[in-house]
């Protein structure tokens, strides 16, 4: 475990926080999603400049803009997520899933496998790194 992450999470908090995050994602309210993040975060979503929601973020206050910007690129009601498993070790949770979206402009539908690596401290997410097929997403975008 990294020396940068404090071991302040009680057993079970990591899983509960990861599950709460996923439940909030399903609710689609960007401001409520931000509530599960610590004030200062290590957030990284890779991608190219054509995908305006990608890149790093360092504050929970930046989280709603990510979901609003990303959500506006996709057709409403046509996104699906399937969580295969959540693996928890200490303060880390790894979510293995797939995401299917339809781009609003092109109408192109795509499915990408994805992994989210979360680190939880005191029942708040302090790190979110997303790993997905960003090449596929970028090729599908035409936004």
N, CA, C and O atoms as a GROMACS GRO file, in nm:
protein
  572
    1UNK      N    1   0.083  -0.117   0.000
    1UNK     CA    2   0.000   0.000   0.000
    1UNK      C    3   0.088   0.124   0.000
    1UNK      O    4   0.194   0.126   0.064
    2UNK      N    5   0.046   0.226  -0.071
    2UNK     CA    6   0.120   0.350  -0.080
    2UNK      C    7   0.129   0.418   0.055
    2UNK      O    8   0.034   0.417   0.133
    3UNK      N    9   0.243   0.478   0.082
    3UNK     CA   10   0.259   0.554   0.205
    3UNK      C   11   0.176   0.682   0.203
    3UNK      O   12   0.154   0.743   0.308
    4UNK      N   13   0.131   0.723   0.084
    4UNK     CA   14   0.053   0.845   0.071
    4UNK      C   15  -0.091   0.826   0.121
    4UNK      O   16  -0.156   0.924   0.155
    5UNK      N   17  -0.140   0.706   0.126
    5UNK     CA   18  -0.278   0.680   0.166
    5UNK      C   19  -0.280   0.640   0.313
    5UNK      O   20  -0.216   0.543   0.353
    6UNK      N   21  -0.355   0.715   0.390
    6UNK     CA   22  -0.368   0.683   0.533
    6UNK      C   23  -0.460   0.564   0.549
    6UNK      O   24  -0.560   0.552   0.477
    7UNK      N   25  -0.429   0.478   0.641
    7UNK     CA   26  -0.510   0.360   0.670
    7UNK      C   27  -0.613   0.399   0.776
    7UNK      O   28  -0.601   0.362   0.893
    8UNK      N   29  -0.718   0.475   0.733
    8UNK     CA   30  -0.817   0.525   0.827
    8UNK      C   31  -0.956   0.470   0.798
    8UNK      O   32  -1.054   0.516   0.856
    9UNK      N   33  -0.966   0.376   0.709
    9UNK     CA   34  -1.094   0.321   0.671
    9UNK      C   35  -1.122   0.196   0.752
    9UNK      O   36  -1.038   0.106   0.759
   10UNK      N   37  -1.239   0.190   0.812
   10UNK     CA   38  -1.280   0.073   0.889
   10UNK      C   39  -1.311  -0.042   0.794
   10UNK      O   40  -1.347  -0.019   0.678
   11UNK      N   41  -1.297  -0.165   0.841
   11UNK     CA   42  -1.333  -0.279   0.757
   11UNK      C   43  -1.477  -0.266   0.708
   11UNK      O   44  -1.567  -0.236   0.786
   12UNK      N   45  -1.498  -0.287   0.582
   12UNK     CA   46  -1.632  -0.278   0.524
   12UNK      C   47  -1.663  -0.141   0.466
   12UNK      O   48  -1.748  -0.131   0.378
   13UNK      N   49  -1.597  -0.035   0.514
   13UNK     CA   50  -1.625   0.098   0.461
   13UNK      C   51  -1.589   0.109   0.313
   13UNK      O   52  -1.659   0.176   0.237
   14UNK      N   53  -1.481   0.046   0.273
   14UNK     CA   54  -1.437   0.054   0.134
   14UNK      C   55  -1.546  -0.001   0.043
   14UNK      O   56  -1.585   0.066  -0.053
   15UNK      N   57  -1.595  -0.120   0.071
   15UNK     CA   58  -1.700  -0.180  -0.012
   15UNK      C   59  -1.828  -0.096  -0.008
   15UNK      O   60  -1.889  -0.070  -0.111
   16UNK      N   61  -1.868  -0.055   0.112
   16UNK     CA   62  -1.993   0.024   0.124
   16UNK      C   63  -1.983   0.154   0.045
   16UNK      O   64  -2.079   0.194  -0.021
   17UNK      N   65  -1.869   0.221   0.052
   17UNK     CA   66  -1.852   0.347  -0.022
   17UNK      C   67  -1.851   0.322  -0.172
   17UNK      O   68  -1.912   0.398  -0.247
   18UNK      N   69  -1.783   0.217  -0.217
   18UNK     CA   70  -1.782   0.183  -0.360
   18UNK      C   71  -1.924   0.152  -0.408
   18UNK      O   72  -1.964   0.197  -0.515
   19UNK      N   73  -1.999   0.076  -0.330
   19UNK     CA   74  -2.137   0.043  -0.368
   19UNK      C   75  -2.226   0.166  -0.366
   19UNK      O   76  -2.313   0.180  -0.451
   20UNK      N   77  -2.204   0.256  -0.269
   20UNK     CA   78  -2.282   0.381  -0.265
   20UNK      C   79  -2.252   0.466  -0.389
   20UNK      O   80  -2.343   0.526  -0.446
   21UNK      N   81  -2.126   0.470  -0.429
   21UNK     CA   82  -2.086   0.543  -0.550
   21UNK      C   83  -2.159   0.487  -0.672
   21UNK      O   84  -2.214   0.563  -0.751
   22UNK      N   85  -2.160   0.355  -0.686
   22UNK     CA   86  -2.229   0.293  -0.800
   22UNK      C   87  -2.378   0.322  -0.797
   22UNK      O   88  -2.439   0.346  -0.902
   23UNK      N   89  -2.438   0.321  -0.681
   23UNK     CA   90  -2.581   0.350  -0.669
   23UNK      C   91  -2.608   0.495  -0.709
   23UNK      O   92  -2.706   0.523  -0.778
   24UNK      N   93  -2.521   0.587  -0.667
   24UNK     CA   94  -2.537   0.727  -0.706
   24UNK      C   95  -2.519   0.746  -0.856
   24UNK      O   96  -2.588   0.827  -0.918
   25UNK      N   97  -2.426   0.671  -0.916
   25UNK     CA   98  -2.409   0.677  -1.062
   25UNK      C   99  -2.539   0.640  -1.132
   25UNK      O  100  -2.578   0.704  -1.230
   26UNK      N  101  -2.606   0.538  -1.082
   26UNK     CA  102  -2.732   0.495  -1.140
   26UNK      C  103  -2.842   0.598  -1.126
   26UNK      O  104  -2.936   0.600  -1.205
   27UNK      N  105  -2.832   0.685  -1.024
   27UNK     CA  106  -2.931   0.789  -1.001
   27UNK      C  107  -2.919   0.907  -1.095
   27UNK      O  108  -3.015   0.980  -1.116
   28UNK      N  109  -2.801   0.926  -1.152
   28UNK     CA  110  -2.781   1.030  -1.253
   28UNK      C  111  -2.780   1.173  -1.203
   28UNK      O  112  -2.799   1.264  -1.284
   29UNK      N  113  -2.760   1.198  -1.074
   29UNK     CA  114  -2.755   1.334  -1.020
   29UNK      C  115  -2.609   1.368  -0.992
   29UNK      O  116  -2.554   1.325  -0.890
   30UNK      N  117  -2.544   1.447  -1.080
   30UNK     CA  118  -2.400   1.476  -1.064
   30UNK      C  119  -2.364   1.538  -0.930
   30UNK      O  120  -2.257   1.508  -0.876
   31UNK      N  121  -2.450   1.624  -0.876
   31UNK     CA  122  -2.417   1.687  -0.748
   31UNK      C  123  -2.418   1.586  -0.634
   31UNK      O  124  -2.334   1.594  -0.544
   32UNK      N  125  -2.509   1.493  -0.636
   32UNK     CA  126  -2.513   1.389  -0.532
   32UNK      C  127  -2.394   1.295  -0.546
   32UNK      O  128  -2.340   1.249  -0.445
   33UNK      N  129  -2.352   1.266  -0.668
   33UNK     CA  130  -2.234   1.182  -0.689
   33UNK      C  131  -2.112   1.246  -0.623
   33UNK      O  132  -2.031   1.177  -0.562
   34UNK      N  133  -2.099   1.376  -0.636
   34UNK     CA  134  -1.984   1.448  -0.579
   34UNK      C  135  -1.978   1.435  -0.428
   34UNK      O  136  -1.870   1.446  -0.369
   35UNK      N  137  -2.092   1.412  -0.362
   35UNK     CA  138  -2.097   1.403  -0.216
   35UNK      C  139  -2.015   1.286  -0.160
   35UNK      O  140  -1.975   1.290  -0.044
   36UNK      N  141  -1.990   1.184  -0.240
   36UNK     CA  142  -1.917   1.066  -0.191
   36UNK      C  143  -1.765   1.084  -0.206
   36UNK      O  144  -1.688   0.997  -0.167
   37UNK      N  145  -1.722   1.198  -0.261
   37UNK     CA  146  -1.580   1.227  -0.280
   37UNK      C  147  -1.528   1.320  -0.170
   37UNK      O  148  -1.600   1.407  -0.121
   38UNK      N  149  -1.401   1.299  -0.133
   38UNK     CA  150  -1.332   1.391  -0.042
   38UNK      C  151  -1.312   1.525  -0.114
   38UNK      O  152  -1.322   1.531  -0.236
   39UNK      N  153  -1.284   1.631  -0.039
   39UNK     CA  154  -1.265   1.762  -0.101
   39UNK      C  155  -1.150   1.762  -0.201
   39UNK      O  156  -1.162   1.817  -0.311
   40UNK      N  157  -1.037   1.700  -0.164
   40UNK     CA  158  -0.920   1.690  -0.251
   40UNK      C  159  -0.912   1.547  -0.303
   40UNK      O  160  -0.915   1.452  -0.226
   41UNK      N  161  -0.902   1.533  -0.436
   41UNK     CA  162  -0.903   1.400  -0.498
   41UNK      C  163  -0.792   1.385  -0.601
   41UNK      O  164  -0.736   1.483  -0.651
   42UNK      N  165  -0.761   1.260  -0.629
   42UNK     CA  166  -0.671   1.222  -0.738
   42UNK      C  167  -0.759   1.148  -0.839
   42UNK      O  168  -0.786   1.029  -0.822
   43UNK      N  169  -0.803   1.219  -0.942
   43UNK     CA  170  -0.898   1.168  -1.040
   43UNK      C  171  -0.830   1.168  -1.175
   43UNK      O  172  -0.773   1.270  -1.215
   44UNK      N  173  -0.836   1.057  -1.246
   44UNK     CA  174  -0.780   1.056  -1.381
   44UNK      C  175  -0.865   0.968  -1.470
   44UNK      O  176  -0.888   0.851  -1.442
   45UNK      N  177  -0.911   1.029  -1.579
   45UNK     CA  178  -0.984   0.959  -1.685
   45UNK      C  179  -0.909   0.987  -1.814
   45UNK      O  180  -0.909   1.100  -1.862
   46UNK      N  181  -0.842   0.884  -1.872
   46UNK     CA  182  -0.765   0.907  -1.993
   46UNK      C  183  -0.855   0.930  -2.114
   46UNK      O  184  -0.972   0.892  -2.114
   47UNK      N  185  -0.799   0.991  -2.215
   47UNK     CA  186  -0.872   1.014  -2.340
   47UNK      C  187  -0.807   1.126  -2.417
   47UNK      O  188  -0.713   1.190  -2.369
   48UNK      N  189  -0.858   1.150  -2.537
   48UNK     CA  190  -0.799   1.258  -2.616
   48UNK      C  191  -0.885   1.384  -2.607
   48UNK      O  192  -0.993   1.383  -2.548
   49UNK      N  193  -0.835   1.491  -2.666
   49UNK     CA  194  -0.899   1.622  -2.655
   49UNK      C  195  -1.040   1.625  -2.715
   49UNK      O  196  -1.119   1.712  -2.680
   50UNK      N  197  -1.072   1.531  -2.804
   50UNK     CA  198  -1.207   1.525  -2.862
   50UNK      C  199  -1.311   1.482  -2.760
   50UNK      O  200  -1.431   1.499  -2.783
   51UNK      N  201  -1.269   1.427  -2.650
   51UNK     CA  202  -1.360   1.385  -2.543
   51UNK      C  203  -1.342   1.483  -2.427
   51UNK      O  204  -1.254   1.464  -2.343
   52UNK      N  205  -1.425   1.587  -2.421
   52UNK     CA  206  -1.401   1.697  -2.328
   52UNK      C  207  -1.415   1.663  -2.180
   52UNK      O  208  -1.379   1.744  -2.095
   53UNK      N  209  -1.465   1.546  -2.147
   53UNK     CA  210  -1.478   1.509  -2.006
   53UNK      C  211  -1.354   1.438  -1.952
   53UNK      O  212  -1.345   1.413  -1.832
   54UNK      N  213  -1.259   1.405  -2.038
   54UNK     CA  214  -1.141   1.330  -1.994
   54UNK      C  215  -1.039   1.421  -1.925
   54UNK      O  216  -1.048   1.544  -1.932
   55UNK      N  217  -0.943   1.358  -1.860
   55UNK     CA  218  -0.834   1.431  -1.797
   55UNK      C  219  -0.839   1.423  -1.646
   55UNK      O  220  -0.924   1.355  -1.589
   56UNK      N  221  -0.747   1.494  -1.582
   56UNK     CA  222  -0.738   1.490  -1.435
   56UNK      C  223  -0.833   1.590  -1.370
   56UNK      O  224  -0.876   1.688  -1.431
   57UNK      N  225  -0.865   1.562  -1.245
   57UNK     CA  226  -0.939   1.653  -1.159
   57UNK      C  227  -0.879   1.641  -1.019
   57UNK      O  228  -0.827   1.536  -0.981
   58UNK      N  229  -0.887   1.748  -0.943
   58UNK     CA  230  -0.824   1.747  -0.811
   58UNK      C  231  -0.919   1.786  -0.698
   58UNK      O  232  -0.881   1.779  -0.582
   59UNK      N  233  -1.042   1.826  -0.730
   59UNK     CA  234  -1.138   1.871  -0.629
   59UNK      C  235  -1.273   1.802  -0.651
   59UNK      O  236  -1.314   1.779  -0.765
   60UNK      N  237  -1.341   1.770  -0.543
   60UNK     CA  238  -1.475   1.712  -0.553
   60UNK      C  239  -1.570   1.806  -0.627
   60UNK      O  240  -1.663   1.761  -0.694
   61UNK      N  241  -1.547   1.934  -0.615
   61UNK     CA  242  -1.632   2.033  -0.682
   61UNK      C  243  -1.626   2.022  -0.835
   61UNK      O  244  -1.712   2.076  -0.905
   62UNK      N  245  -1.524   1.952  -0.888
   62UNK     CA  246  -1.511   1.933  -1.033
   62UNK      C  247  -1.585   1.808  -1.082
   62UNK      O  248  -1.602   1.790  -1.203
   63UNK      N  249  -1.629   1.724  -0.992
   63UNK     CA  250  -1.693   1.597  -1.029
   63UNK      C  251  -1.825   1.617  -1.104
   63UNK      O  252  -1.846   1.549  -1.205
   64UNK      N  253  -1.915   1.707  -1.060
   64UNK     CA  254  -2.041   1.722  -1.134
   64UNK      C  255  -2.021   1.759  -1.281
   64UNK      O  256  -2.093   1.710  -1.367
   65UNK      N  257  -1.923   1.846  -1.310
   65UNK     CA  258  -1.899   1.886  -1.448
   65UNK      C  259  -1.858   1.767  -1.535
   65UNK      O  260  -1.895   1.761  -1.652
   66UNK      N  261  -1.782   1.673  -1.478
   66UNK     CA  262  -1.745   1.553  -1.553
   66UNK      C  263  -1.871   1.480  -1.600
   66UNK      O  264  -1.885   1.448  -1.718
   67UNK      N  265  -1.962   1.453  -1.506
   67UNK     CA  266  -2.081   1.375  -1.540
   67UNK      C  267  -2.179   1.453  -1.628
   67UNK      O  268  -2.245   1.394  -1.713
   68UNK      N  269  -2.187   1.584  -1.610
   68UNK     CA  270  -2.274   1.666  -1.694
   68UNK      C  271  -2.221   1.671  -1.837
   68UNK      O  272  -2.297   1.654  -1.932
   69UNK      N  273  -2.090   1.693  -1.851
   69UNK     CA  274  -2.029   1.700  -1.984
   69UNK      C  275  -2.036   1.565  -2.054
   69UNK      O  276  -2.074   1.558  -2.171
   70UNK      N  277  -1.998   1.459  -1.985
   70UNK     CA  278  -2.003   1.326  -2.045
   70UNK      C  279  -2.146   1.289  -2.080
   70UNK      O  280  -2.173   1.238  -2.189
   71UNK      N  281  -2.238   1.314  -1.988
   71UNK     CA  282  -2.378   1.279  -2.010
   71UNK      C  283  -2.439   1.349  -2.130
   71UNK      O  284  -2.522   1.291  -2.200
   72UNK      N  285  -2.399   1.473  -2.155
   72UNK     CA  286  -2.455   1.547  -2.269
   72UNK      C  287  -2.406   1.492  -2.403
   72UNK      O  288  -2.468   1.517  -2.506
   73UNK      N  289  -2.297   1.416  -2.402
   73UNK     CA  290  -2.245   1.358  -2.526
   73UNK      C  291  -2.324   1.234  -2.569
   73UNK      O  292  -2.317   1.192  -2.684
   74UNK      N  293  -2.398   1.175  -2.474
   74UNK     CA  294  -2.470   1.050  -2.501
   74UNK      C  295  -2.621   1.074  -2.506
   74UNK      O  296  -2.673   1.166  -2.444
   75UNK      N  297  -2.689   0.990  -2.582
   75UNK     CA  298  -2.835   0.998  -2.587
   75UNK      C  299  -2.894   0.957  -2.453
   75UNK      O  300  -2.861   0.853  -2.398
   76UNK      N  301  -2.980   1.040  -2.404
   76UNK     CA  302  -3.044   1.017  -2.274
   76UNK      C  303  -3.123   0.886  -2.277
   76UNK      O  304  -3.198   0.858  -2.370
   77UNK      N  305  -3.105   0.807  -2.171
   77UNK     CA  306  -3.178   0.682  -2.158
   77UNK      C  307  -3.120   0.566  -2.237
   77UNK      O  308  -3.177   0.457  -2.236
   78UNK      N  309  -3.007   0.589  -2.306
   78UNK     CA  310  -2.950   0.482  -2.386
   78UNK      C  311  -2.812   0.437  -2.338
   78UNK      O  312  -2.735   0.378  -2.413
   79UNK      N  313  -2.782   0.466  -2.213
   79UNK     CA  314  -2.656   0.420  -2.153
   79UNK      C  315  -2.687   0.305  -2.058
   79UNK      O  316  -2.786   0.306  -1.986
   80UNK      N  317  -2.599   0.206  -2.060
   80UNK     CA  318  -2.614   0.090  -1.972
   80UNK      C  319  -2.478   0.057  -1.911
   80UNK      O  320  -2.374   0.067  -1.976
   81UNK      N  321  -2.483   0.018  -1.783
   81UNK     CA  322  -2.362  -0.026  -1.714
   81UNK      C  323  -2.389  -0.165  -1.657
   81UNK      O  324  -2.498  -0.193  -1.607
   82UNK      N  325  -2.290  -0.250  -1.665
   82UNK     CA  326  -2.299  -0.383  -1.605
   82UNK      C  327  -2.175  -0.405  -1.520
   82UNK      O  328  -2.063  -0.411  -1.572
   83UNK      N  329  -2.194  -0.418  -1.389
   83UNK     CA  330  -2.084  -0.442  -1.297
   83UNK      C  331  -2.065  -0.591  -1.284
   83UNK      O  332  -2.156  -0.663  -1.244
   84UNK      N  333  -1.945  -0.638  -1.318
   84UNK     CA  334  -1.913  -0.780  -1.307
   84UNK      C  335  -1.869  -0.816  -1.166
   84UNK      O  336  -1.908  -0.920  -1.113
   85UNK      N  337  -1.788  -0.728  -1.105
   85UNK     CA  338  -1.743  -0.757  -0.968
   85UNK      C  339  -1.677  -0.634  -0.908
   85UNK      O  340  -1.633  -0.543  -0.978
   86UNK      N  341  -1.672  -0.637  -0.776
   86UNK     CA  342  -1.599  -0.537  -0.699
   86UNK      C  343  -1.498  -0.614  -0.615
   86UNK      O  344  -1.534  -0.701  -0.536
   87UNK      N  345  -1.371  -0.581  -0.633
   87UNK     CA  346  -1.264  -0.646  -0.558
   87UNK      C  347  -1.212  -0.543  -0.457
   87UNK      O  348  -1.174  -0.432  -0.494
   88UNK      N  349  -1.210  -0.581  -0.330
   88UNK     CA  350  -1.170  -0.489  -0.224
   88UNK      C  351  -1.049  -0.545  -0.149
   88UNK      O  352  -1.046  -0.662  -0.112
   89UNK      N  353  -0.951  -0.458  -0.129
   89UNK     CA  354  -0.837  -0.490  -0.044
   89UNK      C  355  -0.798  -0.364   0.031
   89UNK      O  356  -0.751  -0.268  -0.029
   90UNK      N  357  -0.819  -0.365   0.160
   90UNK     CA  358  -0.789  -0.247   0.241
   90UNK      C  359  -0.871  -0.128   0.196
   90UNK      O  360  -0.994  -0.134   0.193
   91UNK      N  361  -0.802  -0.020   0.163
   91UNK     CA  362  -0.870   0.103   0.122
   91UNK      C  363  -0.896   0.110  -0.028
   91UNK      O  364  -0.951   0.209  -0.077
   92UNK      N  365  -0.857   0.006  -0.102
   92UNK     CA  366  -0.874   0.005  -0.247
   92UNK      C  367  -0.991  -0.081  -0.290
   92UNK      O  368  -1.013  -0.190  -0.237
   93UNK      N  369  -1.067  -0.031  -0.386
   93UNK     CA  370  -1.174  -0.107  -0.450
   93UNK      C  371  -1.153  -0.099  -0.600
   93UNK      O  372  -1.128   0.008  -0.655
   94UNK      N  373  -1.162  -0.213  -0.666
   94UNK     CA  374  -1.151  -0.219  -0.811
   94UNK      C  375  -1.285  -0.270  -0.863
   94UNK      O  376  -1.330  -0.378  -0.827
   95UNK      N  377  -1.346  -0.189  -0.949
   95UNK     CA  378  -1.477  -0.222  -1.007
   95UNK      C  379  -1.453  -0.266  -1.151
   95UNK      O  380  -1.400  -0.190  -1.232
   96UNK      N  381  -1.493  -0.388  -1.181
   96UNK     CA  382  -1.480  -0.444  -1.316
   96UNK      C  383  -1.619  -0.437  -1.378
   96UNK      O  384  -1.715  -0.492  -1.324
   97UNK      N  385  -1.629  -0.370  -1.494
   97UNK     CA  386  -1.761  -0.345  -1.551
   97UNK      C  387  -1.752  -0.327  -1.702
   97UNK      O  388  -1.644  -0.327  -1.760
   98UNK      N  389  -1.868  -0.311  -1.765
   98UNK     CA  390  -1.876  -0.269  -1.904
   98UNK      C  391  -1.974  -0.152  -1.912
   98UNK      O  392  -2.067  -0.143  -1.832
   99UNK      N  393  -1.951  -0.065  -2.008
   99UNK     CA  394  -2.039   0.049  -2.031
   99UNK      C  395  -2.081   0.048  -2.177
   99UNK      O  396  -1.998   0.026  -2.266
  100UNK      N  397  -2.207   0.072  -2.202
  100UNK     CA  398  -2.260   0.084  -2.337
  100UNK      C  399  -2.328   0.219  -2.348
  100UNK      O  400  -2.411   0.255  -2.265
  101UNK      N  401  -2.292   0.295  -2.451
  101UNK     CA  402  -2.349   0.429  -2.472
  101UNK      C  403  -2.382   0.447  -2.620
  101UNK      O  404  -2.331   0.374  -2.706
  102UNK      N  405  -2.466   0.543  -2.649
  102UNK     CA  406  -2.494   0.587  -2.784
  102UNK      C  407  -2.463   0.736  -2.791
  102UNK      O  408  -2.521   0.815  -2.717
  103UNK      N  409  -2.370   0.775  -2.878
  103UNK     CA  410  -2.335   0.916  -2.892
  103UNK      C  411  -2.453   0.992  -2.951
  103UNK      O  412  -2.518   0.946  -3.046
  104UNK      N  413  -2.480   1.110  -2.895
  104UNK     CA  414  -2.593   1.192  -2.936
  104UNK      C  415  -2.579   1.238  -3.081
  104UNK      O  416  -2.675   1.232  -3.157
  105UNK      N  417  -2.462   1.284  -3.120
  105UNK     CA  418  -2.444   1.340  -3.254
  105UNK      C  419  -2.440   1.234  -3.365
  105UNK      O  420  -2.508   1.246  -3.466
  106UNK      N  421  -2.360   1.132  -3.344
  106UNK     CA  422  -2.339   1.033  -3.450
  106UNK      C  423  -2.440   0.920  -3.446
  106UNK      O  424  -2.462   0.853  -3.548
  107UNK      N  425  -2.502   0.898  -3.333
  107UNK     CA  426  -2.593   0.784  -3.318
  107UNK      C  427  -2.519   0.653  -3.305
  107UNK      O  428  -2.580   0.546  -3.298
  108UNK      N  429  -2.387   0.660  -3.301
  108UNK     CA  430  -2.306   0.538  -3.292
  108UNK      C  431  -2.310   0.482  -3.150
  108UNK      O  432  -2.287   0.553  -3.052
  109UNK      N  433  -2.339   0.353  -3.143
  109UNK     CA  434  -2.346   0.283  -3.014
  109UNK      C  435  -2.219   0.201  -2.998
  109UNK      O  436  -2.170   0.141  -3.093
  110UNK      N  437  -2.166   0.198  -2.877
  110UNK     CA  438  -2.044   0.123  -2.851
  110UNK      C  439  -2.050   0.065  -2.710
  110UNK      O  440  -2.122   0.115  -2.624
  111UNK      N  441  -1.973  -0.040  -2.689
  111UNK     CA  442  -1.957  -0.102  -2.558
  111UNK      C  443  -1.809  -0.112  -2.530
  111UNK      O  444  -1.731  -0.154  -2.615
  112UNK      N  445  -1.770  -0.072  -2.410
  112UNK     CA  446  -1.630  -0.079  -2.371
  112UNK      C  447  -1.617  -0.144  -2.234
  112UNK      O  448  -1.693  -0.114  -2.143
  113UNK      N  449  -1.520  -0.233  -2.220
  113UNK     CA  450  -1.490  -0.283  -2.086
  113UNK      C  451  -1.425  -0.169  -2.008
  113UNK      O  452  -1.359  -0.083  -2.067
  114UNK      N  453  -1.444  -0.168  -1.878
  114UNK     CA  454  -1.380  -0.064  -1.798
  114UNK      C  455  -1.348  -0.114  -1.658
  114UNK      O  456  -1.412  -0.206  -1.606
  115UNK      N  457  -1.248  -0.052  -1.602
  115UNK     CA  458  -1.206  -0.080  -1.464
  115UNK      C  459  -1.198   0.056  -1.395
  115UNK      O  460  -1.140   0.150  -1.450
  116UNK      N  461  -1.256   0.066  -1.278
  116UNK     CA  462  -1.240   0.185  -1.196
  116UNK      C  463  -1.164   0.144  -1.070
  116UNK      O  464  -1.204   0.052  -0.998
  117UNK      N  465  -1.055   0.213  -1.045
  117UNK     CA  466  -0.977   0.190  -0.924
  117UNK      C  467  -1.008   0.306  -0.829
  117UNK      O  468  -0.974   0.421  -0.857
  118UNK      N  469  -1.072   0.274  -0.719
  118UNK     CA  470  -1.106   0.373  -0.617
  118UNK      C  471  -1.018   0.351  -0.494
  118UNK      O  472  -0.984   0.238  -0.461
  119UNK      N  473  -0.983   0.459  -0.428
  119UNK     CA  474  -0.922   0.452  -0.296
  119UNK      C  475  -1.012   0.531  -0.203
  119UNK      O  476  -1.052   0.644  -0.233
  120UNK      N  477  -1.043   0.471  -0.089
  120UNK     CA  478  -1.139   0.527   0.006
  120UNK      C  479  -1.068   0.560   0.137
  120UNK      O  480  -0.990   0.480   0.189
  121UNK      N  481  -1.094   0.679   0.189
  121UNK     CA  482  -1.047   0.720   0.322
  121UNK      C  483  -1.164   0.779   0.396
  121UNK      O  484  -1.232   0.868   0.345
  122UNK      N  485  -1.187   0.732   0.518
  122UNK     CA  486  -1.294   0.786   0.602
  122UNK      C  487  -1.426   0.794   0.526
  122UNK      O  488  -1.496   0.895   0.532
  123UNK      N  489  -1.458   0.686   0.454
  123UNK     CA  490  -1.583   0.671   0.378
  123UNK      C  491  -1.600   0.773   0.266
  123UNK      O  492  -1.712   0.800   0.223
  124UNK      N  493  -1.491   0.828   0.218
  124UNK     CA  494  -1.493   0.920   0.103
  124UNK      C  495  -1.392   0.872   0.000
  124UNK      O  496  -1.287   0.819   0.034
  125UNK      N  497  -1.424   0.890  -0.127
  125UNK     CA  498  -1.333   0.852  -0.235
  125UNK      C  499  -1.227   0.961  -0.248
  125UNK      O  500  -1.259   1.079  -0.266
  126UNK      N  501  -1.100   0.921  -0.237
  126UNK     CA  502  -0.989   1.014  -0.252
  126UNK      C  503  -0.916   0.993  -0.386
  126UNK      O  504  -0.841   1.080  -0.430
  127UNK      N  505  -0.940   0.878  -0.449
  127UNK     CA  506  -0.878   0.849  -0.579
  127UNK      C  507  -0.977   0.774  -0.666
  127UNK      O  508  -1.040   0.678  -0.622
  128UNK      N  509  -0.989   0.819  -0.791
  128UNK     CA  510  -1.062   0.746  -0.894
  128UNK      C  511  -0.978   0.750  -1.020
  128UNK      O  512  -0.952   0.857  -1.076
  129UNK      N  513  -0.936   0.634  -1.064
  129UNK     CA  514  -0.869   0.621  -1.194
  129UNK      C  515  -0.954   0.526  -1.278
  129UNK      O  516  -0.988   0.416  -1.234
  130UNK      N  517  -0.987   0.569  -1.397
  130UNK     CA  518  -1.071   0.491  -1.488
  130UNK      C  519  -0.984   0.436  -1.600
  130UNK      O  520  -0.903   0.507  -1.658
  131UNK      N  521  -1.004   0.308  -1.629
  131UNK     CA  522  -0.932   0.243  -1.739
  131UNK      C  523  -1.037   0.184  -1.832
  131UNK      O  524  -1.116   0.099  -1.791
  132UNK      N  525  -1.037   0.229  -1.956
  132UNK     CA  526  -1.130   0.179  -2.056
  132UNK      C  527  -1.064   0.186  -2.192
  132UNK      O  528  -0.952   0.236  -2.204
  133UNK      N  529  -1.132   0.139  -2.294
  133UNK     CA  530  -1.078   0.143  -2.430
  133UNK      C  531  -1.104   0.283  -2.486
  133UNK      O  532  -1.199   0.305  -2.561
  134UNK      N  533  -1.018   0.378  -2.448
  134UNK     CA  534  -1.039   0.516  -2.490
  134UNK      C  535  -1.025   0.534  -2.641
  134UNK      O  536  -1.083   0.626  -2.699
  135UNK      N  537  -0.949   0.447  -2.705
  135UNK     CA  538  -0.939   0.452  -2.851
  135UNK      C  539  -1.075   0.422  -2.914
  135UNK      O  540  -1.118   0.490  -3.006
  136UNK      N  541  -1.141   0.320  -2.864
  136UNK     CA  542  -1.276   0.284  -2.912
  136UNK      C  543  -1.374   0.399  -2.888
  136UNK      O  544  -1.452   0.434  -2.977
  137UNK      N  545  -1.370   0.456  -2.770
  137UNK     CA  546  -1.462   0.565  -2.737
  137UNK      C  547  -1.437   0.684  -2.830
  137UNK      O  548  -1.531   0.742  -2.884
  138UNK      N  549  -1.312   0.719  -2.850
  138UNK     CA  550  -1.278   0.832  -2.936
  138UNK      C  551  -1.320   0.805  -3.080
  138UNK      O  552  -1.374   0.894  -3.146
  139UNK      N  553  -1.294   0.684  -3.130
  139UNK     CA  554  -1.335   0.648  -3.268
  139UNK      C  555  -1.486   0.655  -3.285
  139UNK      O  556  -1.535   0.688  -3.393
  140UNK      N  557  -1.558   0.624  -3.180
  140UNK     CA  558  -1.704   0.619  -3.188
  140UNK      C  559  -1.768   0.756  -3.172
  140UNK      O  560  -1.886   0.772  -3.203
  141UNK      N  561  -1.692   0.854  -3.125
  141UNK     CA  562  -1.754   0.980  -3.081
  141UNK      C  563  -1.809   1.066  -3.192
  141UNK      O  564  -1.930   1.088  -3.198
  142UNK      N  565  -1.727   1.114  -3.280
  142UNK     CA  566  -1.770   1.211  -3.382
  142UNK      C  567  -1.854   1.321  -3.321
  142UNK      O  568  -1.957   1.360  -3.375
  143UNK      N  569  -1.809   1.371  -3.204
  143UNK     CA  570  -1.887   1.476  -3.137
  143UNK      C  571  -1.839   1.614  -3.173
  143UNK      O  572  -1.894   1.713  -3.125
   0.00000   0.00000   0.00000
